[in-house]
Each structure stands twice: as structure tokens, then as C-alpha cells.
Amino acid sequence: MAEVQAYILIQTEVGKAAQVATEVREIEGVDAAEDVTGPYDVIVRASAANVDDLGKLVVAKIQAVDGITRTLTCPVVHL
């Protein structure tokens, strides 16, 4: 089965974007994490073996990082 990839858009507490991006970058399954401007503070590219594993990555690992207030997961599709 093909790997599932997604962008995870993260909102953080004020002033925490750089710290959150640095911590999230170290999580297994995270391919990249960058702090950005706009309605979201950090954008993450992540991959997992399947949708269930992707959900576990987001809920158990990424959302557990201190300073994150909200996430939005956008799976990559190839139409």
C-alpha cells in the first residue's frame, strides 16, 4: 500500500511558532516543519503508512507539543 502524506496546519500560542516548529521537526514521520505567516503559524509535511497511522501521529505526537492550540490536517491527493 502507498504511503499517506499530509500537510498539517498548526496554530500556536503567541510567540511559540519557532519553538513548536523546532520540536515538531524531531517527531518521527514529520518530513518538514516551517514557521510561517498568515492564519496558521506552522506548516508541517508528514507521512505515514496509512490514514490510521497518520491520525495517531497527529493526535498522539504532534498535538502533544506544548504551545499548539489547533491543528488542521490536509491529506495529499493525486487526482
C-alpha positions as semicolon CSV with decimal commas, in nm:
position;residue;x (nm);y (nm);z (nm)
1;M;0,000;0,000;0,000
2;A;0,121;0,351;-0,080
3;E;0,232;0,587;0,190
4;V;-0,016;0,855;0,302
5;Q;0,112;1,213;0,309
6;A;-0,047;1,524;0,454
7;Y;0,010;1,887;0,536
8;I;-0,076;1,975;0,895
9;L;-0,157;2,341;0,954
10;I;-0,086;2,446;1,312
11;Q;-0,194;2,745;1,518
12;T;0,020;2,818;1,823
13;E;0,016;3,037;2,129
14;V;0,156;3,384;2,061
15;G;0,533;3,377;2,021
16;K;0,560;2,995;2,017
17;A;0,576;2,923;1,640
18;A;0,955;2,883;1,613
19;Q;0,971;2,661;1,923
20;V;0,681;2,446;1,802
21;A;0,835;2,406;1,455
22;T;1,167;2,300;1,608
23;E;1,004;2,041;1,836
24;V;0,769;1,904;1,569
25;R;1,061;1,865;1,324
26;E;1,209;1,600;1,558
27;I;0,898;1,376;1,553
28;E;0,928;1,054;1,353
29;G;0,701;1,076;1,049
30;V;0,743;1,452;1,010
31;D;0,922;1,532;0,684
32;A;0,939;1,910;0,732
33;A;0,808;2,181;0,966
34;E;0,830;2,552;0,894
35;D;0,704;2,855;1,084
36;V;0,508;3,082;0,850
37;T;0,297;3,398;0,848
38;G;-0,077;3,404;0,791
39;P;-0,372;3,240;0,966
40;Y;-0,154;2,942;1,066
41;D;0,180;2,964;1,242
42;V;0,348;2,636;1,141
43;I;0,302;2,413;0,836
44;V;0,414;2,052;0,863
45;R;0,456;1,789;0,591
46;A;0,418;1,439;0,734
47;S;0,387;1,084;0,607
48;A;0,261;0,755;0,748
49;A;0,189;0,403;0,628
50;N;-0,189;0,458;0,630
51;V;-0,462;0,702;0,736
52;D;-0,494;0,545;1,083
53;D;-0,123;0,587;1,150
54;L;-0,140;0,944;1,022
55;G;-0,422;1,019;1,266
56;K;-0,223;0,867;1,552
57;L;0,080;1,075;1,455
58;V;-0,124;1,395;1,465
59;V;-0,320;1,323;1,784
60;A;-0,062;1,140;1,995
61;K;0,258;1,316;1,891
62;I;0,206;1,648;1,713
63;Q;-0,087;1,778;1,921
64;A;0,105;1,684;2,237
65;V;0,368;1,952;2,167
66;D;0,343;2,239;2,414
67;G;0,220;2,564;2,259
68;I;-0,010;2,416;1,993
69;T;-0,368;2,541;2,013
70;R;-0,522;2,392;1,696
71;T;-0,435;2,168;1,401
72;L;-0,591;2,108;1,060
73;T;-0,482;1,800;0,864
74;C;-0,494;1,817;0,483
75;P;-0,417;1,481;0,319
76;V;-0,235;1,494;-0,014
77;V;-0,439;1,352;-0,303
78;H;-0,330;1,269;-0,655
79;L;-0,625;1,331;-0,888
